[in-house]
Amino acid sequence: MIRILIVLVVAAVAAYFTNPKSEAYETKARDTLQAAAQEDLEQLDVGGVIGNSAAQLSDGEYETFYLASRYSLPSAADARVQCYGAFTFVTCSRTPQT
């Protein structure tokens, strides 16, 4: 039992110190937005192209949960891209727009 507790504490400390910073998210989020804008352009979705291009000009919103973090571009309320990360790994995905 004590070994499991020690492993969990070590994993939590490692997660805290390897939590990605906002700079790690910016490039990945902008690349995801660029790909989304390109996909919208190929599908002739003018609104999507304009929205994604405008979102690239804004700053994202970074939230840390100490062991993991989230980055939303352009903001958490109207995110076109959501990124999550932990242990220096970052993954981004496009959010569906209504």
C-alpha positions as CSV (number, residue, x, y, z in Angstrom):
1,M,0.0,0.0,0.0
2,I,2.8,2.4,0.9
3,R,4.5,1.7,-2.4
4,I,1.4,2.7,-4.4
5,L,1.2,5.9,-2.4
6,I,4.9,6.7,-3.1
7,V,4.4,6.0,-6.8
8,L,1.4,8.3,-6.9
9,V,3.3,11.1,-5.1
10,V,6.3,10.8,-7.4
11,A,3.9,10.9,-10.5
12,A,2.1,14.0,-9.1
13,V,5.4,15.8,-8.5
14,A,6.7,14.9,-12.0
15,A,3.4,16.1,-13.5
16,Y,3.6,19.4,-11.7
17,F,7.1,20.1,-12.9
18,T,6.5,18.9,-16.5
19,N,3.2,20.7,-17.0
20,P,3.4,22.5,-20.4
21,K,3.5,26.3,-20.3
22,S,1.4,28.5,-22.6
23,E,4.2,28.9,-25.1
24,A,4.1,25.2,-25.8
25,Y,0.4,25.4,-26.7
26,E,0.5,28.5,-29.0
27,T,2.3,26.9,-31.9
28,K,0.3,23.7,-31.8
29,A,-3.0,25.6,-31.5
30,R,-2.2,28.0,-34.4
31,D,-1.1,25.1,-36.6
32,T,-4.5,23.4,-35.8
33,L,-6.3,26.6,-36.7
34,Q,-4.4,26.9,-39.9
35,A,-5.3,23.4,-40.9
36,A,-9.0,24.0,-40.0
37,A,-9.0,27.2,-42.2
38,Q,-7.4,25.3,-45.1
39,E,-10.1,22.6,-44.7
40,D,-12.9,25.2,-44.6
41,L,-11.4,26.9,-47.7
42,E,-11.4,23.6,-49.6
43,Q,-15.1,23.0,-48.6
44,L,-15.9,26.6,-49.6
45,D,-17.0,27.5,-46.0
46,V,-16.3,31.3,-46.1
47,G,-17.6,31.8,-42.5
48,G,-15.3,29.2,-41.2
49,V,-12.3,30.6,-43.0
50,I,-13.0,34.1,-41.7
51,G,-13.6,32.9,-38.2
52,N,-10.5,30.7,-38.0
53,S,-8.3,33.5,-39.6
54,A,-9.7,36.0,-37.1
55,A,-9.0,33.6,-34.2
56,Q,-5.4,33.3,-35.2
57,L,-4.9,37.0,-34.6
58,S,-6.1,36.8,-31.0
59,D,-4.4,35.6,-27.9
60,G,-5.4,32.3,-26.4
61,E,-6.6,31.5,-22.9
62,Y,-4.3,29.4,-20.7
63,E,-5.6,27.6,-17.6
64,T,-3.5,25.5,-15.3
65,F,-4.7,22.7,-13.1
66,Y,-1.3,22.2,-11.6
67,L,-0.9,18.6,-12.9
68,A,-2.4,19.3,-16.3
69,S,-3.4,22.4,-18.3
70,R,-5.7,23.6,-21.0
71,Y,-5.4,26.2,-23.7
72,S,-8.3,27.6,-25.7
73,L,-8.0,29.8,-28.8
74,P,-9.4,32.5,-29.0
75,S,-11.1,32.1,-25.5
76,A,-12.7,29.4,-23.4
77,A,-16.2,30.7,-24.0
78,D,-15.9,30.6,-27.8
79,A,-13.1,28.2,-28.5
80,R,-12.3,27.1,-32.0
81,V,-9.4,25.0,-30.8
82,Q,-9.0,23.3,-27.4
83,C,-5.6,22.0,-26.3
84,Y,-4.8,19.8,-23.3
85,G,-1.5,18.9,-22.0
86,A,0.4,17.1,-19.2
87,F,3.9,15.6,-18.8
88,T,5.2,18.0,-21.6
89,F,2.8,16.5,-24.1
90,V,0.2,18.7,-25.9
91,T,-2.7,17.7,-28.0
92,C,-5.0,20.1,-29.8
93,S,-8.4,19.5,-31.5
94,R,-10.9,21.6,-33.4
95,T,-14.1,22.2,-31.6
96,P,-17.4,22.0,-33.5
97,Q,-19.0,25.4,-34.3
98,T,-22.7,26.0,-34.2
